[in-house]
Amino acid sequence: VVEMIKRYMYKDLKIFILTTLAISAIIILLLFRSWQVLIGTFISTISAVMLLLMSMQFFKIPFGLLAPNLAMIIFLITQSHIIFLTSNYFNTGELNAAIKRTFPASCWSMIAVFCGFWSLSMVEAKPLSEFGSGGMIGTIIAITFAYLIYPATLRFVLPKPKQNQWKIRIDKPRYLSCLIISSLCIFLG
């Protein structure tokens, strides 16, 4: 029974990962219209997840039933820091100003998520405790990669003019079709 659960879990995880990557790519391209931002985001977020998995092995935290979910959570947390940093970079036009503007809020977000995972690590149930321990490590990795690795990408991206920054034209058929297809993937996946 456990083996069958793991098999279905990995199948579901594959679908979830591919859907998450596709939707993230669409959103990032719609918001920032930059392949450099998309590639830098994926390099930073996927690297953060890989380091999380290696850290879990190093600290002898078992890869339990909830660990695949943890990988996706850390992927999204890292991406959240990166999206706000990129947005502030496009608003200010200077990388250092964007980091100074974004970092305090990212720290408070990291502390809140860290405390949530810490509370899970204190429970009696072994899978939840392992999930919480991995999550604490993952939150630290997420903010580290978002502010140490990703800014190198922004050095190659010129900020967009402010007047067109948030103008997303959904009236074009290709944007609308992308949104419909991604929505169908979510609901059918």
C-alpha positions as CSV (number, residue, x, y, z in Angstrom):
1,V,0.0,0.0,0.0
2,V,2.8,2.4,0.9
3,E,4.6,1.7,-2.4
4,M,1.4,2.4,-4.3
5,I,0.9,5.7,-2.5
6,K,4.5,6.7,-3.3
7,R,4.0,5.8,-7.0
8,Y,0.9,7.9,-7.2
9,M,2.5,10.7,-5.2
10,Y,5.5,10.9,-7.6
11,K,3.1,10.9,-10.6
12,D,1.1,13.7,-9.1
13,L,4.2,15.6,-8.2
14,K,5.5,15.4,-11.8
15,I,2.2,16.9,-13.1
16,F,2.3,19.5,-10.3
17,I,5.9,20.5,-11.1
18,L,5.3,20.8,-14.8
19,T,2.1,22.8,-14.3
20,T,3.8,25.1,-11.8
21,L,6.7,25.7,-14.1
22,A,4.4,26.5,-17.0
23,I,2.2,28.8,-15.1
24,S,5.2,30.5,-13.4
25,A,6.8,31.0,-16.8
26,I,3.6,32.5,-18.3
27,I,3.2,34.9,-15.3
28,I,6.8,36.0,-15.3
29,L,6.8,36.6,-19.0
30,L,3.5,38.6,-18.8
31,L,4.7,40.7,-15.9
32,F,8.3,41.4,-16.9
33,R,8.5,40.5,-20.6
34,S,12.1,39.4,-20.2
35,W,13.7,36.0,-21.0
36,Q,16.6,36.9,-18.8
37,V,14.3,37.3,-15.8
38,L,12.6,34.0,-16.5
39,I,15.9,32.1,-16.9
40,G,17.4,33.7,-13.8
41,T,14.3,33.0,-11.8
42,F,14.3,29.3,-12.8
43,I,18.0,28.9,-12.1
44,S,17.7,30.5,-8.7
45,T,14.5,28.6,-7.6
46,I,15.5,25.2,-9.0
47,S,19.0,25.6,-7.4
48,A,17.3,26.4,-4.1
49,V,15.2,23.3,-4.3
50,M,18.3,21.2,-5.1
51,L,20.2,22.6,-2.2
52,L,17.2,21.9,0.1
53,L,17.2,18.3,-1.0
54,M,20.9,18.0,-0.5
55,S,20.7,19.7,2.9
56,M,17.9,17.3,4.0
57,Q,20.3,14.4,3.1
58,F,23.2,16.1,4.9
59,F,21.1,16.6,8.1
60,K,19.7,13.1,7.9
61,I,16.1,14.3,7.5
62,P,14.2,11.5,5.8
63,F,12.6,12.1,2.5
64,G,9.1,11.3,3.7
65,L,5.6,11.5,2.2
66,L,5.5,15.3,2.5
67,A,8.9,16.1,1.2
68,P,7.8,16.5,-2.5
69,N,5.3,19.1,-1.3
70,L,8.1,20.8,0.6
71,A,10.2,21.1,-2.6
72,M,7.4,22.9,-4.4
73,I,6.7,25.2,-1.4
74,I,10.3,26.3,-1.3
75,F,10.2,26.8,-5.1
76,L,7.3,29.2,-4.7
77,I,8.7,31.0,-1.7
78,T,12.0,31.6,-3.5
79,Q,10.0,32.8,-6.5
80,S,7.9,35.2,-4.3
81,H,11.1,36.9,-3.1
82,I,12.4,37.1,-6.7
83,I,9.1,38.6,-8.1
84,F,9.0,41.4,-5.5
85,L,12.7,42.1,-6.0
86,T,12.3,42.3,-9.8
87,S,9.2,44.5,-9.5
88,N,11.1,46.9,-7.2
89,Y,14.0,46.9,-9.6
90,F,11.8,47.9,-12.5
91,N,10.2,50.6,-10.3
92,T,13.4,52.1,-9.0
93,G,15.8,51.4,-11.9
94,E,18.6,50.6,-9.5
95,L,19.5,47.1,-8.1
96,N,20.8,48.3,-4.8
97,A,17.8,50.5,-4.1
98,A,15.5,47.6,-5.0
99,I,17.3,45.3,-2.6
100,K,17.1,47.8,0.2
101,R,13.4,48.3,-0.5
102,T,12.5,44.6,-0.8
103,F,14.8,42.9,1.8
104,P,13.1,44.0,5.0
105,A,9.7,42.7,3.8
106,S,11.3,39.5,2.6
107,C,12.9,39.0,6.0
108,W,9.6,39.4,7.8
109,S,8.0,37.0,5.4
110,M,10.8,34.5,5.9
111,I,10.5,34.8,9.7
112,A,6.8,34.1,9.5
113,V,7.2,31.1,7.3
114,F,10.2,29.9,9.4
115,C,8.0,30.1,12.6
116,G,5.3,28.1,10.9
117,F,7.7,25.4,9.9
118,W,9.3,25.5,13.4
119,S,5.9,24.9,15.0
120,L,5.4,21.9,12.7
121,S,8.8,20.5,13.7
122,M,7.6,20.3,17.3
123,V,4.6,18.0,16.8
124,E,4.6,14.4,17.6
125,A,3.7,13.1,14.2
126,K,7.0,12.1,12.5
127,P,6.1,13.1,8.9
128,L,5.0,16.6,10.0
129,S,8.1,17.0,12.2
130,E,10.3,16.1,9.3
131,F,8.3,18.4,7.0
132,G,8.8,21.3,9.5
133,S,12.5,20.6,9.9
134,G,13.0,20.6,6.1
135,G,10.9,23.7,5.8
136,M,13.0,25.7,8.3
137,I,16.1,24.9,6.2
138,G,14.3,25.7,3.0
139,T,13.1,29.1,4.1
140,I,16.7,30.1,4.8
141,I,17.9,28.7,1.5
142,A,15.1,30.5,-0.3
143,I,15.9,34.0,0.9
144,T,19.6,33.3,0.4
145,F,19.3,32.3,-3.2
146,A,16.8,35.1,-3.9
147,Y,19.2,37.8,-2.7
148,L,22.7,36.3,-3.4
149,I,22.2,34.4,-6.7
150,Y,19.3,36.1,-8.5
151,P,20.5,39.7,-8.4
152,A,23.4,38.7,-10.8
153,T,20.6,38.1,-13.4
154,L,19.2,41.6,-12.9
155,R,22.5,43.2,-13.7
156,F,21.9,42.1,-17.3
157,V,18.3,43.3,-17.4
158,L,17.5,46.9,-18.2
159,P,14.5,48.2,-16.2
160,K,11.5,48.8,-18.4
161,P,10.0,52.3,-18.7
162,K,7.5,52.9,-15.9
163,Q,4.5,53.9,-18.1
164,N,4.3,50.4,-19.7
165,Q,5.4,48.3,-16.7
166,W,2.1,46.9,-15.5
167,K,0.1,47.1,-18.7
168,I,-0.8,43.5,-19.5
169,R,-2.8,43.3,-22.7
170,I,-5.2,40.4,-22.3
171,D,-7.2,41.5,-25.4
172,K,-4.8,39.7,-27.7
173,P,-5.9,36.1,-28.4
174,R,-2.5,34.5,-27.5
175,Y,-2.6,35.8,-24.0
176,L,-6.2,34.8,-23.5
177,S,-5.5,31.3,-24.9
178,C,-2.5,30.9,-22.6
179,L,-4.6,31.8,-19.6
180,I,-7.3,29.4,-20.7
181,I,-4.9,26.6,-21.3
182,S,-3.1,27.1,-18.0
183,S,-6.5,27.2,-16.2
184,L,-7.5,24.0,-17.8
185,C,-4.2,22.3,-16.8
186,I,-4.9,23.3,-13.2
187,F,-8.5,22.1,-13.1
188,L,-7.9,18.9,-15.1
189,G,-4.4,18.1,-13.8
